[in-house]
């Protein structure tokens, strides 16, 4: 939206020719900013409650920095996923408030730290090897304004570890359950809690795990009715959907 278009829209609201709700409706679908190699969606926060998230994989550090810099003109929180160390360093050189989390490969600028989620999100993972994906989910949900409780290394191979955390699980409004190998954890958690469980399969496992496909199929076939599934290693997707549910 150009400055002239915005001025006219505001003038219509001032004169009573357009009510505020209709004006916001127009703003939600305004054009993006074309910077050549990317089209930056400045209105995504208005439409969906969260600024556009940058997928770092496949982009050069310079491209990521350029997109992040443009987004920060209209947003206080920025999330970059699948960022390698070079990208993390480049963003931190340009944006002083940026943090790089090498375990999850996430870069975050967390300017607005308000907690406005309705309840608590629990991020649970089966094994220590699943923590990178779980951390991506945790950082995503946290950045979107949620209180997050991280419960790690509680897989079904030692189910007493999970049962010892039952009180914490029961306090959650949404659970993100991250697991590789055979992917059984979300079904077990789903049978224990009265809230939605978002299952995140990981690519951790031996050969017949098929890089996460085995865990994905197990989760899709879960007999727990409160379990839904996102893609393999998609911690971001799990954390994002959990936040949307927690804000309803």
N, C-alpha and C positions, 0 to 999 in steps of 0.2 A: 504494500500500500504506500503510495507516495504521500508526502506531507500535505499536498493540496487535497488529495482524496480524504485524508484524515481530517483536515480542517473542515471540509464540507460535511463530513459525517457528524462531527462535533457540533457544527452550526445547526444541523437538522435536529439534533437532540435538544439543543438550547431553545430552539423555536417551538419545540413540541411537535414537530413534524414526524419524529421518529422516537419511539420509546427506547429506554435503555436496553431492554432485553433483546429487541430486534437489532439494535446497534451492535451488541456483543455477538449476536449470531452472525452478523456480517464479518466482524473482526476475526471470528474463529476460522473463517475460510478464505482469508486474504492470501495473496501470493507469497511465495518464498523469495529469498534473496539469492540471485544467481551470481556466484563468484567464479564462474568458469568451470572448474573441475567438480563443483558441488553446488547443490541448491539448498541453502540453509533455511530450515523451517522455523521461523521465529514465533509462530503462532501455536506451536504444539502444546506449550504449557497452558495456554488459554483453552485449547480444545480438550486436552487430556490430563492436565494437572502436573505434568512433568516436561521440562524442556527436552528437545531432541537429544537423544543419546548417541554419542559418536562410537561407531564400531571401528576400532583402530586397525584391525588385521587387514592387510592389503593396501593400506594407505601409507604414504611417506610421513615421517615426522613433521615435515613442513606443512603438508596438507592438514594433518590433525590440528596443529597449532593454529592455522588460519581459520578453520571451522570453529574451534573452541573460542578463539578471540572474538569472532563475530557473534557467537551465541551469548557471550558474556556481556554484550552491549544491552541485552534485554533480560538476562537471567542471572540469578545469584548462585545457583547450583548447576554444576556441569559434571557429567559422568562420561568417561571414556572407557570402553571395555576392550579386551584383547589387545592391550597396548604392550609392546615390548619395551625393554629397558631404554633403548635409544629414544623412543617416542616419549616415555615418561620423563627423561632428562630434558628433552626439548620443550615439553610443555611447562615443566617447572622453571626453566630458564626464562620463559616468556611470561608466565603467570605465577607470581610469587606465592599465592595462596594454594596452589595445586599440591596435592599429595599423590605419591605413587606407591601402590601396594604390589610389590613384585610377586607375591604368592598367588594372588588372584588376577594379576595383570590389569588392574583397574587404576585409572587416574581419576581423582575426584577434586573438584573445587566445591567446598561446602560452606557457602556464605550464609545461607538461611538454615539455621539448625532447629527451627521450630518442630515440635512433635505434635502433629494434628491427627494422627491415626486414632481410630476409636478404641483400639485395644493393643495387645502385644502380639508380635509375630515371633514364632519360634522357628529357628533354622537348625535342623537336625541333620547330621550326616553319619553314615555307617562307620567309616574308617578314616584314619588320618590321611590316607591317600585321596580321599574325597574332599578334603578341606578347601583346596583351591576353588572348586566349583561352589561349595557352600559359602565361602567368603565373598564370591561375586554376588551371590544372592543376598547376603547380609548387608554388604555395602550399598547395593541397589535399594533395598527396602529402607535402610537407614537414611539414605540421601533423600528419599521420597517422604520423609517426615514420620517415621515409625519407630517405636521402641522395639528393639530386636533382642531376643534372647538366643544366644548361640550355644547349642548342645552338641558336642562333637565326640566322635569315636564311641558310638552306642549301637553298633550293628548287631544283627540277630545271631551272630556266631557266639556272642556272650550276652544273651538277652537280659540277664540280670542287670547289666549296665544300663539298658534302656528303662527297665522297670524302676530303677532307683531314681530316675528323673521324671516319674509320672506326674508329680505335683506341678513341676514346671510346665510340662506339656499341657496339663489341664487348664492352666492359666492363659493359654494362647487363644487368640481369636482366629488365627490362621497358622498352619504349620507348613513349612517347606521341608520336605524330606529328600535328602540327597544320598544316592547309593549307587555303587557299581556292582561288580561280580554278578550275582543272580538278581539283585534289585528287590529283595524282599522287604526291606525296611518300611517303605510307605504303606504297604498292606497291613503290617503289624501296627504301625502308628494309627492308621485309619480305623482299626478295630478298637482302639483305646480312647480316642478323643471324639468330642461331639462337634468338631468344627471342620471346615474344608482343609484337605491335605493336598498340597501341590507336589507331585513327585517329579524329581529331577534325576534321570539316569545319567551315570557318568561312564566314560570310556575305560574306567579302571577294571582290570580283570584279566584272566588267562585267555587262551586262544578261543575257546567256545563262547566267551563273552562277546566276541565279534565287535570289539571296540564300542561296546555300549548297547548293541542291538539286543542282546539277551536281556539286559536289565530293562530296556525300553518295553520289550514285549511282555515281560513279567508285570510291569506297572500298568500297561494297557489292559492286561487280563486280571487286574486286581478284583477280588471279590468284595473289597471294602467299598461301599457305595459313595463315600465322601472323598474318594481319591480321583484327582485329575492329573494329567501328565503334560509336561513340556518336552522339548527336544533334548537330545543327548548333549551333556555338558552345558546346558543353557541355564546357568545359575541366574543370569540377568533376567531371563523370562520368568523364572520362578519367583524371584524377589519382586518383580514389577507387578505381576498378577496378584501376589499376596498383598501388596500395598493397595491396589485397586479395591480388593475385597475388604481390607481393613478400613478403608475410607467410606464405604457405603453407609 
